[in-house]
Amino acid sequence: MSKKLTISVSDEVYEGLHRKVGRRRISQFLEKLARPHVLLEDIETACRDMAADEDREQEATSLDIPVAGPVRRLGFMTGRIVVPDDFDRMGNAEIKRLFGEDA
């Protein structure tokens, strides 16, 4: 059984729904979007379905397992920027003046 519902959306959202979802599929799209937020049993069913999906479980990575190979977090911009030699002292006089110290 279905119930009819009237909702108001902005012109942009209305046009976007027609463009992306299709004229005769908007109700189905909105129901699928809202269903997990309003029906607890659907959330539980979805969790059971995900847990039973062995292919997706294989794709999941445990946080306890280290990532293969070294992770390089520093040096990715090496050679792409130039840092002045006085970088750590730039604006030193102005900063001291702002804090009331003699430059």
LOLUM-548182 format. One line per 10 residues: number of its first residue (from 1); for each residue x, y, z of C-alpha. Coordinates in steps of 0.25 Angstrom, whole numbers, plus 2048, in hexadecimal, padded with zeros to 3 digits. Layout:
REM residues N
NUM = X:Y:Z | ...;
END
This chain:
REM residues 103
1 = 800:800:800 | 805:80E:7FD | 801:81B:802 | 802:828:7FA | 80B:833:7FF | 80C:841:7FB | 81A:848:7FD | 820:855:7F9 | 82E:857:7F4 | 835:862:7ED;
11 = 835:863:7DE | 844:85F:7DD | 841:852:7E5 | 834:84F:7DD | 83C:851:7D0 | 847:849:7D5 | 83E:83D:7D9 | 838:83D:7CB | 845:83E:7C4 | 84D:833:7CD;
21 = 842:82A:7D2 | 838:82B:7C7 | 829:830:7C7 | 822:823:7CB | 82D:81E:7D5 | 82E:829:7DF | 824:822:7E9 | 82C:816:7E9 | 839:81E:7EB | 834:826:7F7;
31 = 82E:819:7FD | 83C:812:7FC | 842:81E:802 | 839:820:80E | 836:811:811 | 843:80E:819 | 841:81B:822 | 833:818:826 | 831:808:826 | 83A:802:831;
41 = 838:7F4:82B | 83E:7F8:81E | 84A:7FD:824 | 84C:7EF:82B | 849:7E8:81E | 853:7F0:817 | 85E:7EE:821 | 85B:7DF:820 | 85C:7DF:811 | 869:7E7:811;
51 = 86F:7DD:81C | 86B:7D1:813 | 871:7D7:806 | 87E:7D0:807 | 884:7D7:7FB | 883:7E5:802 | 888:7DF:80E | 895:7DA:807 | 896:7E9:802 | 896:7EE:810;
61 = 8A3:7F1:816 | 8A5:7EF:825 | 8AB:7FB:82C | 8B4:7F2:834 | 8BB:7ED:827 | 8C6:7F7:822 | 8C5:7FC:814 | 8CF:7F5:80B | 8DB:7FD:807 | 8E1:80A:80D;
71 = 8D7:816:80E | 8DE:822:80A | 8D7:82E:811 | 8E3:838:80F | 8EA:83D:803 | 8DF:83C:7F9 | 8E2:84A:7F5 | 8F1:849:7F4 | 8F6:852:7E9 | 8E9:859:7E6;
81 = 8EA:864:7F0 | 8F5:86D:7F5 | 8F6:871:803 | 8FE:87E:806 | 90A:87C:810 | 904:886:81A | 8F6:880:81A | 8F6:87E:829 | 8F9:88C:82B | 8F0:893:820;
91 = 8E8:89E:826 | 8F0:89D:833 | 8F1:8AD:835 | 8E3:8AF:832 | 8DE:8A4:83C | 8E7:8A9:847 | 8E1:8B7:844 | 8D3:8B2:845 | 8D6:8AC:852 | 8DC:8B8:858;
101 = 8EB:8B3:858 | 8F7:8BB:852 | 8FB:8B5:844;
END
